[in-house]
Amino acid sequence: MRKHKKIVIKIGTKVITSRDRSLDKDRVKGIVSQVSDIRKAGIDVLIVTSGAIGAGMWLLGMKRRPSELSELQAAAAIGQTHLMQLYSEYFKTEDTLTGQMLLTQDDFDDRKRYLNIKHTIDALLKYNVVPIINENDTVATEEIRCGDNDRLSGLVADIAGCDKLILLTDVDGLMDANGDVISTVCEVNQKILKLGGKSACDLGTGGMATKLASARAASKAGIGCVIANGKVKDILVKIVLLREKIGTMIPGANKKFDAKKRWIAYSSTLRGTVRVDDGARTALVDDNKSLLASGIVASSGEFASGDVISISDKDGRELARGLSNYSSDEVKKLKGLRSADFKRVLGYKAKDEIVHKDNLVIL
């Protein structure tokens, strides 16, 4: 496999949608042309695209985003076919094949399926195919909401080992209180997140808040991110090939977690929470210790052994995330106890730790 740099380009619905909500064929064609130029420079490209639900709504003559889940899924099913047909047609003129991948959060929660995603992406790039990825809205339930593909693009960038994540939207970048574009954000902290506001739309695209959250996760994985206006002419060429400073840039962190711990911290769904006392907090954060039952004061949620859980201090502030060795029912029985008491209480002992330090990420 060629050892080229890789980038993920996330394309928002409003970038490729006309005023009448139909797909803007000229815009899609222009993006494909720019991607082809980037690939000719030896850079692998993955595309995460929105637009399926919007395209389906237009084809069905819907004036408003439907509230019924089944109607959203129907629109997604119809629109996804139309969307992929356009990408495939325009990439074919560039002598390039495309490969469709439809994913849900469940695919990232399961470690085996998570690795299968990586292997599939690697194989597609090996054969010079452009992966085109979208949320599988035809089967998703709670996943159908504004901003899914912003988060998905960050997950894809991490799992594929990309160098850069480009989030194309319909604004010029993150704006400050005066309406001016912030060119560089060194850290996506709470102050920056407040500038993003809330996400709200009728076609399925996310707002700035979801893009900042995605950029923060990508940055912690060592991936640089750019939020830019996808309607600007040759925007991708300017960012990637000409290296112009356009939009808002969030640099990747120099220090990052290993792949498994990034999966625990950012890719998986949290199934529950445990609260710990001050002694356990010190052991976890300062001393790099495992989480023992003796330090747990409370737990909530329903989780099984092997699920990812959140670990908070006694005031509810999240400290860490990790893979639990015990279920929620077992943890409720074991909290506050020493590991020597596990067998007496449960009749067995799987592990001494509730979360081993090798499966623990301090946040």
N, C-alpha and C positions, 0 to 999 in steps of 0.2 A: 504494500500500500504506500502511495506517495505521502511523504511527510510534509504536507503543506499546512499552512495556518488555516484555521477554520473560523468562520463567523456564522452567527445566526441573525437573520433579518426577520423581525416580526412586523407584519403589515396589518395595520388596523383597518376595520371596515370602512371608515370614512375616507381613508386614503384611496381606496379602489371603488368607491361608490359615487354615482352621479346624484344630482339633486332629486331625480325621480326614483332613487333607490336602486336603480339597475346598476350592474357592474360596469365600471368605466373601462372599456376594452383598451382604449389608448393608454390609460395609466398602467394597466396590467402589462401591456406590451412594452411600455417604456421600462418598467421594473425588470422584466425578463431580459431586455437588451442590456441593462446595466449589470445585472447579475452575470450575464455571459461575458462581459468585459472583465469583470472581477475574476471570474474563473480562468480566463485566458492568462491572467497574471499569476496563476498558480495558487489561488486561494480557494479552498473548498467552501461552499455555501449551502446552508440549510435554511429553508424558509418556513416560518410559522405564520400561517395566514388566517385572518378572520374573514368574514364576509359571507359564509354559507347561509346563515339565517336571514341576513339582509337580502341576499340574492333570491332565496326561496320566497320571501315575502313579496318581492317584486313580481316574480313569476306567477305567484298565486293571486296577485292583485290586492294584497292586504295593505290597508292604509295605516294601520297601527300594529305595533308589536303585540301579538296575541298573548293572553294571560294563561291560557290552557297549555299545560305541559305537552300534551299530545300534538297540539297544533305547532308549537315551537319545534318539536322533533320532526314533524312532517316538513316544515319549512327548511329545516337543516338538511334533511335527506335529499330534497329536491335541489336546494341551492348548492350543496356540496358537489353534486354531479356537474352542475353548470360551471362552478368555480374551477374544478380540476380540469374540465374540458378546455377552458381558456388557457390555463397554465400549460397544459400538455401541448396544445396547438402552437402556442408561441415559442415554447422551448424547442419544439420539433423543427421550427424554422432555423434554429441555432444548432441543429444536429445534436440535441441534448435530450436524454430521456429523463422523465420525472418518476418518482415513486411516492405514492400516497401512504401516510401513516396517520391513523386516527386514534387518539389516546384519551384516556381518562385518568383521574387521580388514582384509581385502583391499580393501574399499571405501574405507578411509581411507588405505591405502598408495599407491594409484594416485591421482595428483593430479587427473586428469580426473574419475574417479568421485567423488573427494572433493568437487569443485566441483559435481558433479551432485546430490549429497546436499543441499548448501546451496540450490541452485536449486529443488529439489523442496520442501524445507521452506518456503522463501520463498513458493512458489506456494500451498501448502496454507494458510498463514497469511493470505495475501491473500484467499482465499475463506472465511475464518473457520472453517476446519476444524482440529480438534485432531489433530495428529500423534501417533500412538501407536507407539512404537519399541521394538524388542526385538532381541536378538542372534538371528541366523538359525541356531538350534541344529539345524535339520533338515539343514543341509549343513556346518556347522562341524565341525572335528575337534578339534584341541587347544584351540580356543576354548571348548569346553564344559568349564568349570571354575568353581569358586566365584569370584564377584566380577566376572565379565565385564561385567555391566550397570552396576556402579559406575563402571568405567572408561569404558564406552560413554556414560554420561550426561554425564560431563565433556567428552568429545569432542563430543557433540551440543550442549552448552551453548556451547562455543567456536565451532563452525562456524555456529551459528545467531545468534551475537552476543547472547547472553543476558546479563542483569544479575545473575541469581541462579540457583544450583543448590541444590535442596532434596533431600536424601537421606533418605528415610523408611525407618526400620528398626524393630526390635522392642525397642530399648532407648532410654533417654532422652537419650543423647548419649555423648560420649567421657568415660570415667571416669578419675579420678586413682587413685593407689595406695590411697587410702582408700575408694574406691567412690563418691566424690562427682562430680557432673557438672561438667566444665570448661566454663564458659559461653563463653569466648572463647579461641581459639588464634591468636595473632598470626602465627606461622610454623610450618608443619608440618616440623619438623626431625627428626633421628634420635631425640631424646629423646621427642618426641611419637609418632613412629611405633612406638616400643617399647611405648608404652601401648596401642596398638591390637592387639597380640598377633598371632596367626595366624588365618587364615580356615579354618573347617571347618564343614561342615553336610551334610545329606543331601538337601536339596531344591533346591539350586542357588544359594542366596543367598550373598553374600559377607559376610565378617566386617568388623570395624571397620578392620582394616588396609587393605583395598581401598578403603574409603570415604575414609580419610585420604589415600591416594595419589591418588584422584580429586580430592579437595578441594585438594590441593597443586597439581596441574596446573591446575585451574580458577582458583585464586588467582593463579598466575603469568600467566594470561590476563586478569586484571583482573576475574574473576567471583567475587562473594561466595558463600559456601557455608554451608548450615545442615544439621547432622545431627540428626535429631529422631525421636521415637517416633511412628510413623504410626498407632498405635492410640489415641492421645489424641484425644478428641472435638474436632472442628473445628480440628485442628492446622494445616492449611494456611491457613485464614482468620486464625488467631491470628498466624501468622508473616508472611503477606503483607499482609493488609489491616489488622490491628490492630497489627502491628509489635511484638508481644510478644517478649521475650527468652526463647526456649524452646530447649532443646537446646544444641548446641555450634555456635558461629558462627566461621567462618574468613573474614576479610575479603579482598576482592580487592586485588591489588597495584596501587599507583598507576602504576608504570612497567611496561609490558608489551612483549613482542615484537610485531612486525607479524604479520599473518595467515600469511604464508608461512613465517616462521621459527617460529611456534607449531606449524605443521603438521610442520615438520622435527623440532622438539624433542619434541613430545608425542603426535602423532597417528600417526606412521609406525612400522613395525616396523624395528628395527635389523637389518641384514643382515651386519654385520661390524665389526671393530675394528682401528684402527691405533694403534700406540704411537709417541710422539715424544720427541725428546731435549729437554734443558732450553732450548736455544736456540729451538726451535720453540714450546715452551710459552710462553716469554716473548713471542715474536712474535704468537701467537694471543691470549693472555689480556691482555697489557699494551699491545700495539701495534696491535691490531685488524688483523692481517695475514692473508693467505690461507695455507692449508697447502700447503707445498712438499714435494716428494719428498725433498729433501735433509735434511729434519728427521725423516723417518720411520725408525724403527729396526726395526719389526716389524709384521706384520699377521696377522689371523686371520679365519676365516669365509669364506664364498663370497658375493660380491656383484658386481653388474653396474654399469656406468656409469649414474648416475642414482639409485642406491640410497642410502638413508640409512645412514651409518656412525657409529660412536662413535669419538671421539678421546681417548686416554688418555695420561697422562704415563708415564714409563719405569717407574714403580712400579705402574701399573695403575689409577690414580685417573682417573675420567672427567672430562675438561675441557670437551668440546664435542661437538656432533653436526653433521653436514653432509651435503650431497649430493656423492657422489664423482664426479669426472669420468672415472675409470678403473675397470676391473674389478679384482677381487682378484688375478687372475693378473698383470695389468699392474702393479699396485702392488708386488707382490713383486719384479718385475724392475726397477722404477724406484726403490725405496726407497734413500735415501742419495745419489741422483744429482741433478745439476743439470738444469734443463729443457732446456738446450742438448744434453744427451745422449739425450733421449727418442727422437729419430728414429733415431739410431744403434742403439739397443737394440731398439726396437719396429718400426722401419721407417716410422714415422709419428709425428706429435704432434698430439693433439686439443686440449689446453690446456696452458698453462704450469703451472697449479696442479692439485694433486690435489683440493682443495676450495677454491673461490673464497670470499672473505670475504662476498660477498652471499648465499651459500648456507650460511653457517656460523652456528651459535648457540653462544655461550659459556655454559656452565652454572654 
